[in-house]
Amino acid sequence: MTIIYPSPIFGPVHSRRLGVSLGINLLPADGKVCSFDCIYCECGFNAEHRPRLPIPTREEVGKALEAKLQDMQLNGPAPDVLTFAGNGEPTLHPHFPEIIADTLALRDKYFPNAKVSVLSNATMIGKPEVRDALAKVDNNILKLDTIDSNYIRLTDRPVGKYSVEEIIENMKAFEGQCIIQTMFMKGTYKGKDVDNTSDDFVLPWLEQVKAIAPSQVMIYTIDRETPAHDLKKTTHEELDRIGELVRQAGIPCSVSY
């Protein structure tokens, strides 16, 4: 029997943090593969979004991406950024390092001025091949919502083993070649408070961010409907306060409301 692999999904990423870019989703449109079951993920909880098709192969991704870039070269618009994000965790693809190498080569061939970005939850950066691949992209964007393990288990809901201390040490190994992104929110989940904007959460997080010494920090709040319905946006004032603390530490910080 011949297995027909789905093509990767392309589309504009209207990101408050990156602007408009060409989004590259390595997973089927009808499924989700992730090592987090975040209660705020607009894709819904991971357990309800298992893929029903095989994921696209390295060859399938490369062919589809080259065709897309050729079309954009002929018909426009020229992409500013090629962003691996979308419906799941891109670094879980078994050939993620090779796909990044192929993407960088295609970027250099068709749009050498475009940046390559990867949005990751950082759960795979302990693997040397994944870390090496992320070190090669222009924007290596890693999630660190808090350093409180209980909060992570409640809101990010990691699948399998997860150590925030280990994640932070692996982030330090990039030696500044990374961007930290953090979601701040309020509200409740299953009757428990999920507000991570107080100094009890922010100040310990900031100390670890300073130790990681990223090139930039991106902080943001909920922007879409969430599968957990008692979550609330952080106010502009609260985000601005946190952003200013980061800048006072000497780290550039963007704030998205």
N, C-alpha and C positions, 0 to 999 in steps of 0.2 A: 504494500500500500504506500502510495506517495503522500507524504505529509506536506501540506501547503502552509508555509509560514506567513503570518501576517506582516504587512509592512509597518515600519514605525510610523507614528502619527506626527505630522507637522502642523504647526499653527502659530499665530502670533501670541506671544506671551505679554499680556498687558500687566506688567509687574510694577508695583509702586516702588520697588527697589532697583529695577534694571531698565525701566522704560519699555519700549516695544522691541521685541527680538523675534528671531525664528526659534520657536520651541521645538525641541526634539524629545519625543516621548518614546522610550524603548519598549513600552509594554502595550498589549492589546487595548483597544478602545473599550472593550467590555470587561476589563478586569483590572486588578491592582495587586502588585507585589511590593510589600513594604515590611521593614523591620520595626515600624512604629504603627500603632493603632490610634493615632492622635484623636482626641475627642473633638478637636476643632477643625479637622481635615475636611475640606469641602467634598472630597471624594467619598466620604463615609468611612465607617470602620472597616479595617482590613478584612476581618473575618467574613464580611458580607460582600467582598469584592475580589474573590479569587478569580484568576484568569481562566477562561474556558477554551482558550486557544494556546498553542505554543507561542513563546516569545520569539520575536524576529531574530534571525541569526546575525552574526557579524557581517556576513556577505550581503544579507538582505538590507541591513541598515546602511552599509556603504553605498550600494547601488541606488537605493531610494534617496539618500542624501545627495549624492552627486547629481541625480536627475533633478531634484528640487533646486539645487544651486545653479545648475545650467539654465533652468527655466527663469530663475530670478535674475541671472546675468543678462538674459535676452529681454525679459519683460519687466524687470524691476518688481518691487523696490530692492535696492541693495541693503542687505541686513547689517545692522550695527553689531549685533550680538547673536551668537548661536548658543542657545540655552538648553542644557539637559535638565529637565524638571518633569512636570506633568504627573501622570497617574501612578505614582509609586516612587520607589527609591532607585535611581539609575545605577548606583554602584553595586546593586545586587545582580545585575546582568552578568552571567558567567564570563563574558568576553568584554566587559567594560574597559579594561586597559587597552585592548586592541582597537576597540571602537573609538576611543579618544585619540589614539595615534592616527587612525584613518581620518577622523574629523579634522584634526589639525592639518594634515596633508591636503585635504580638500579645501579647507579654509584658505590655506596659502596659495592654492591654485586658482581659486575663483574670486575670493574676497579677502585679500591679505590684510586689509585694515579692520576686519571684523574681529571682535573678541569672542573667545569661547568661555562659557560659564557653566559651572555645575553646581546645582543646589542639592546638598546632601544632608542627611541627618547624622552623619559622622560615624555610624555604627560599623562601617567596614574599613575605616582608615587605619586599623591595626594591621591590615594585610599589606605587606610591602608593595605588591604590584598595584593595588588601588592607590596607596599613598603616592607612589611614583607617578602614576597617571594624573592625579589631582595636582601634583606639583608642577605639571607642565601646562595647565590651562591658565588663562588670564585671570579668571575670577573663580577661585576655589572657595565656595560659600558653604560654611558648616554651621549646623544648628546647635545652639546651646541655650535652651529656654530657661534653665536654672541650674544650680549645682545641688539642689535639694533632691535626694534620691526618692523620697516619698512623693514629692510633687511630680517628678518624672513618671513614677509608676502610676499615678492617678491620671495624669493628663496626656503624656506622650505614649504611655502604655507600651513599652518596648516588648518585642517578641523575643523570647529566649533570654540568654545571659546579657546583662547590661551593667556596666560599672562606669559611673560618671567620672570617677577618679582616673580610670584607665583612658576614657575618652579625652579628658583634659591633657593627660600626658602625651597622648598621640597627637593632639592639636599642637602642643608645644614643639613637636618634632618637625613641623613645617617651618619653623624659625621665621615666623612672620608672613609666610607666603599663604595666607588664608584670610578670609573675611568671616567674622562671626555674625550670625543672624539670630535674633531672639524675639520670640513672640511674647508680648505682655497682654494680659487679659484679666478680666474680673468675672464675677458671677459665681455660680455653684455647679457642681456635678455630683449627682447622687447624694445631695444634701451636704456636700463638703465644699468649703470655700476654695476657689482656685485663683484668688487674687495674688499675683506675684509681683506687684508694683511697690510693695512696702520696702523699707530699708532692711527688714529682716531677710528679704530675698535679694534685693538689689545690691547691697553692699558686699556680701560674700561673692555674688556673681561677678561684680566689678573687680574684685581682687584677683579672681582667676582669669578674667579677661586680660588684666594687666600682665599676668604671668605668661599668658599665651602670646601676648604682644602682636595681635593681628594687624594687618595693614589698614583695616577698617572694621567698624561695627555697624550693622544694620538692625534697627529696632522697629517693630511694627505691631499692629494689633489686628484683630479680626476684621475682615473686609467682606466676607461672604456668609451665606447661611451655613450653619454648622450642624452636624448630626446630633450633637448635644445642645439642647435648645435653651438652656438657662445660662449660657455664656454671654458676657457683655464686653463691649469695646472699652479699651482704656482711653481716658480723655486725652485731648491734645496737651493739656497742661502737665499731666503725669508723664507722658512720653517725652515732652520737652525737658522736664526736670531730669529724667534719666539720661537723655542724650547729652545734656550739659555736664553731668557727672563724668560721662565717658570722655568728653572733649577736655575737661579739666585734667584728666589723667594723661592727656597728650595723644589720644587716639581719635582719628577722624570718625565721625558718627553721622549717619543719615537716619532721619526719623520719618516714617510713613504712617499716616493716620488711617 
